[in-house]
Every structure is written in structure tokens, then in C-alpha cells.
Amino acid sequence: MEFLKQHLQSTTNRLVAAIVLTHIVISALFAGAPSGLELYAYNNQQFRAWQLLSYMFLHADWWHLGLNMLALWSFGRVLEQAWGGQRLLVFFLVCGVGAALAHLAVTQYEYAALASQLMAAGMNDLDLARVTVEGLDISSQFAGVGSDDLRELWAVSNTPAVGASGSVYGVLVAFALLFPAFKIMLIFLPVPISARYFVPVLLLIDLTAGLTGISIFGYNVAHFAHLGGALAGFLLVMFWLRGRR
């Protein structure tokens, strides 16, 4: 008990513990079913304002959770020593909200582009609502409308985002800004890489994947949420550094 109490004095450790515990509880209670804490698209009837915060405490699976928590624990502890626990927590949450806003903006753009294309083929707002809410395949009623387009429209509106990845990307950016010469050793690449190079390359990979749809991270990854969290982290660190000067 004393060992646990000692380790939970760290904000980083408490944050990791809270996220892991949330994953266990949500998995037990909902068993993969929607909990209402995921981040839904703005045009989805299940969207709620609190999801801007709650989504970052959920994860798709243990692999997703493990990677995020390993990165948060590894780099968050160093930032906590430099900033203190309260500032780290604020930073983590701000980056998560920034990632959520970026994700919502991109999904809204994708929905608008698809909707415009489908309406040009003869569909109206009611038809689009039927597809996005009920998942109906009504392509046979309209020339030039394919089932793939309708499935994509439904997926854009109904696929929720979960995970602390956006916040973790913000943490990585902050680490690279404050400790650019620090060498990072990756499991799959046993060559030390300076943070000043590792983080930009990681962001470039995410940007390329987001623009092309070709991702080395797997299917259904919110790349622009990662970039949104990174941008929020960059801006917040710059603001704090400017205030200190």
C-alpha cells in the first residue's frame, strides 16, 4: 500500500492509472458497445460537449492503450519534473481538446464534401439523413450514387474517436522543444534518434497518412487528431515560454 501511495504522488502516474482504470471499467460495463463517452462527429445525434474530454480516457484495445500509456509515462515524467504536475495535467487536457477539435473539423469537411457529391447526383437532405442515421442503402434510387459512397458517408458520421493519442503527440512535441538533443531509443529501430528529428519525422508520417489514406499505423486511425494535439501542444509551449521570457 505504501508503494502504491508513493507512486501515485506523481501526476503522470495518476493520469496513467486513471486512464487504465477507465479502460477496464468501460470494457467491463459496455463490452465494446457505445458508452456515450466516445467522440462522435458534430452532425451525429450522439455528439455531446463532454466528449471533447471524455474520449481521451477511452481506448480501442489493450494495444492502443499500452502504446499511449508507455509514451505518456516515459515522456510525461520528464515534463512533470520541468513543469510540475498541475501544468502537465492542464497541458495534457488542452492537447486532447485540440486534437478533438481538429478531428471534428476534418470529419465535418469530409462529410460536407461527400454530401455535396451525393446531392449533385440527386439526393436531398432527407436522403442524407436517412443514410447517416439509419444506414440505409438507397443508391439504386439515384443514378451515379454507389453503395461505397453511402457507406463512407455513414462511416464519417458514425465512427467515434477514442484515445489519448492527440494528448500524447502534444507531450512528444513539448519534449522535443524542451529537450531537443535527448536521444530516443525505439524498440523496432535500435538506433538512438534525437528528439528534434524523431518528432518532426513522426508528424510528417502522420500528415502523409492523413492526406493519402495510406498508413503504417493501421486502419481507422485519426491522423489529423494526432496533428491537432501536436499543434495545440506546440502553441501552448510557445505561449508559456514567451510568458517566462
Phi, psi and omega in degrees: 000319179295323177299315180295317180298319181295316182287332180279001172289339178279132177297322178299314180295320179295322179294315178298315180298319181295319181290318178296316180297320177299317179299317180296314182294313181296320179296322180288321185281323188248344174049047178091348178281157179301139180254348184088357180261349177291163178265111178263159176301152185298328182274002178275140182295340181271359180292134175224150184300324183294342180295341176299335177254317189293330186298330185285351177263001178251154178217153184291322182199181183292328178294314177300313179297313184298316180296316181295317182289327176297315179293318180297315181293320184292313186264332181294325180299321181291317178295324178297322178295327181278325188254326193101159186293320183296316180292324177298317180297315177300317181298314180302314182290319179297317178296322178295319178292320177300319177296320180296316180295321177296318179297316179297320180296317181291317179295323178294321177296315180297319179296315181298320180294316179293317181298319179298319179295317182287325178291330175295335179272000175116356179281157178239183183300323179294320177297316180297320179295321179298321180289313186288329182269316186258347180070032184281143174262100182244023185296332182294343181276349185227128176290136178088001178253119181258158179297328180298319179297320180290320177296321178294320177299316179296317183295319180299322183276334191243356179272113182280157176256140177221156172118155180267015185300319179299316177296320180295322177297322175298319177298318179297318179296316179299318180298317181294326179288321184274329183228063187296332184273354182296134182272129179254129179252122180262147181296316184273356177221088188285049176230123182296135181235133178296143180301327182296339178259321185299311185293313176301320179296319178299318179293322178296321177298317179294318180297316179298317180295320180294324182279327185261338185081003179257114188233137174276352182271352180113186185271149173063047178255132182275079185297322182286339171292319175302313182292325177295319177295321178295318180295317178299318178296317179300312182296320182291319178297317179298321178295316180293318180294321178296319179295325179291324179291000000 
